Amino acid sequence: MSTQPGNGLPPAFMAPETSSFLDFLAAQAPELLPGKRRLPTPHAGFEAPHGTTIVAATYADGVLVAGDRRITMGNVIAHREYEKVFPADEYSAVAIAGTVGVAVELVRLFQLELEHYEKIEGTALSLDGKANRLTTMVRGNLGMAMQGLAVVPVFAGYDVDRGTGRIFSYDVTGGRTEETGFTATGSGSVYARGALKKLYRADMAEEEVVTAAVQALYDAADDDSATGGPDLTRRLFPLVALVTEHGYRQLPQQEVAAIAQNVVDRRQRTPDGPQAPVL
């Protein structure tokens, strides 16, 4: 992009044409968008690092998003303490499963998109508007997803207009679904979702919903080798974020550790976890 004489910025930077940073980038430097890059042909046996299991649940005060810490490359543990839950802005969170490098780049662009919109328009997007922007970004990555570099996020936030927490899940094509109560994604999601079906209640207090999320991730790790459970030796525990009317808050690891320790202790007596009544 050329600059005008005496002006340090290209003209495109000064034109108030759009409040979307993604639209600006697509017009001015599309090669910088993850989905627009030309990928080399991978060699045989290529494995990209993948994040695994994410859970989300609404509760009395808002919404929770939590994830295990493990990253895998095929059958190898590539990283044991990765962070997969991020603030999207003051009142929302985004968590990632899928190809880690692409997913983190998408999250950073999403954060920048929301910040850019707020600075240009002077107000934040609605929660539905944020979810729509993420839909566009996931759909823009479809070409890379078809080559095995898929990103499957979960987006959740506190809707200040409705006064409640809300959850949105996505597929690799950008399809978006608003979830009722809870959801899970990633390789251990079927086990985590099964656990939450038995434990979840809409009126849960904070400690109860965090405990339910830790139980669900424990069950996922119990049956899915790609999901990491609580690691008492290394003191590694799930990453848990809460979004309420007071904004985004990451739960301190010592608080998660205390809940995880209690879950592990109880599993010593009942390895399959809490038992739900038949009726």
N, C-alpha and C positions, 0 to 999 in steps of 0.2 A: 504494500500500500504506500503510495507516494504522499509526501507532505507538501504543503503550500509554503512558499517563501515566507520566512519570518514566523512561521507557526510550527511549534514542536510536535503537534499531533496531526495525523492524517485527517482530512475533512470528515471521513466517516465517523470519527470519534466525537465530532461536534454536532452531528445531525440528530435531532430528537425524533427519530423515526419509529422507534419501538422501545417498549419497556422490558422486552425479553432479551436477556443476554444470549440465550441460545440462538434466537433468530439473527441477532447481530453477528454472532460467530459464524453461523451457517452462511451468511451473505458475504462476510469479509475474509474469513479464513476457515473454510469448511474442513480442511485437512486436519485441523486441530480437534475436531469432534471424534470421539472414539469410533463411532459407527461408520465414519467416512474414510478410515485409513485402509490402505491396501496391505493385506497381510501376506507374508511369505508363506510358501508351502511348508507345513511342519514336517519334521523328520519322523520316521517310523518310531512309535513308542512315546511320542511327545505327550507330556502331562503338564497342564497348567495348574498352579495352586488353586484349590477350591475351598471356600468356606462352607460350613455345613448347616447346623440347625438353628433356627430362629423361632421364637414364640412371641405372641402378643395377646393381651387380654385387657378388656375394659374392666373397671372396678368402680367402687363407690365414688372415688375422688377424681377419676380420670382414666388414664390408660397406661399400661405397662408394656415395654418391649425388652426382651432379653435374648441373649444368645450365648452359645457355648464358645470356647476360645480356640478350638482346634482348627487347623488348616491341613489338608491332605493333598498329596500328589500321587494319585493312584492308591496303592496300598501303603504308602509311606506317610508318616506324620511329618509335615513340612514345618509346622510351627505350633507351639502349645499355648501361646498366650496372646493371640491376635484379638484385636477389638473389631467387632462387627456391628456395633450399635453406635449411631452418631446422632447429634442434634441436627435437624434440618434447619430450624430457626428457633425462636423463643418458645413456640407452642407446638412443636412437632418433632418427631424422631423418625429416622429411617435406618433400617437394618438390612444387611446383605447376606445372601447366599448365592453361590455360583462362583464364577471365575474372579478371583480376588482382585487382581490388578485392574481389570476393567470395571469391577463393581466400585472400588474405592474412587476411581477417577470419575465415575458417574455420580457418586455421592458428592464429591467436591464441586462438580459442575452444578448439581442441584442446589447445594447451599449457596453458591454464587448467584444462581438464577433468582432465588428467592430474595437475597439481599439486594441484588440489582433492581428488581421490580420495586421493592419497598423504597429504595433511594430515589428512583425516577418518579414513581407515582405518589410518594409521600404517605403511603398506607400499605399494610401487608395484604397479600392475597388471602382470600377465604380458604378454609381447609379443603373444600372441594376444588378450588383453583389450584392449590398446591398439588393435590392428587392428580389433577389433569396434566400439569406440567411434567410430573414424573412419568405419566403414561406416554407422553410424547418422547421422552428421553429413552425409555425402555424400548419403545417401538423403533426408534432410530438405531438401536443396537442389534436389530434382527439379523442383519447380514453376518455379523460376527457370531451371533448365537447359532446360526445355521452351520458355522464352522467349528462349533464346540465351545465357544467362549461366551456362554450364556450368563446373564445376570437376572436374579429373581429377588427383588427387594420386597420388604414389607414397610409400609408407611403408616404412621399412626400419629394422632395429635389430639389436643384438646380444642374442641370447637367452642370458641368464646361466644358465638351467637346462640348456640343451642345449650351451652353449659354442660357438655358431656364429652367423654372420650370416644373417638371413632378410629376404626382400623380399615386399611385398604391393602389388599393383596394383589399381586400381578403375576402374569405368566410371561414367557419369553417373547411373545408377540406384542406385548404392551396391553393385553387385555386386563381390565381392572375390575375388581369385585370388592364391594364394601362388605366386611364381615360382621356378623352379629356375635358379640361376646368374646370370641377368641379365634386365633388362627395359628398356623405353623407352616414353615417352609424349609426346604433343604432336605438333605438325605435322610435325616432322622425324623422328619416331620410327621410321618404316619404314626409313629410311636408316641411322639409328644402330643399330637392331637388326640390320640386315644386316651392318654392320661388326663388331659384337660377336660375331656368329655365327662369323666367321672368325678373330677374335683371342682370344676368351675361353678361359681354362683355369681350372679350379676351384682349382688350387694356386698361383695367381699371388701374387707378393709385392706389397708396397704400391706401389712405383714402377711395376711392370708393369701393375697394374690401373688406376692413374691414367693411364698412357700410353694404355692401351686405351680409356679413357673419353674422353680428349682426341681420340684418333683418330676415335672414333665421332661425337663432336660436330662434328669437322671435316667428316666425310663428310655429316652432316646439313646443315650450313651450305652445303656444296658443291652440294647438290641442292634445298634448301628455302630460299626467300628469306626466310622468317620466322624462321629460325634464325641467330643471330649466331656467326660463327667467331672465332678469336683475332684481336684487333685490335692489331697491333704498333705502330701509330702512336699510338693512345690508351692503350696498355698495359692493355687490357681482356682478361681471360681467363676461362675457365669457373670457376664456383664449385664447389669440391670439398669434400665432407665425408666423414670416415671414422668409423665406429663400431666399436669393439673392446671387449675386456674392460676396458679402461681408460676407456671412455666415449666421448662425442661429441667430435670434433675437426675444426675447419675447417682445411683445408690453407692455409698462408699463400700469398698471391698470388705472391710471388716464387718459391716452389717450383713452382707451377703454370706460371708464366711460363717458367721454365727448360725444363720438359717441353714446353710448347707451342712454344717457339722451336725445339727440336730436331725436333718434328713438322713444323713449317713448313719448316725447312731441308731435311729429307728429302723433303718434297713437291715441292721445287724439282727434284729428280732423278726422282722417281716420283710424278707428280700424283695418281694414283689410290690411293696409299697402299700399305701392305705387301701382298705377294702370298702367299696361302695355297697350300700344295701341293695338287695335284689329288688325290693319294691319300696 
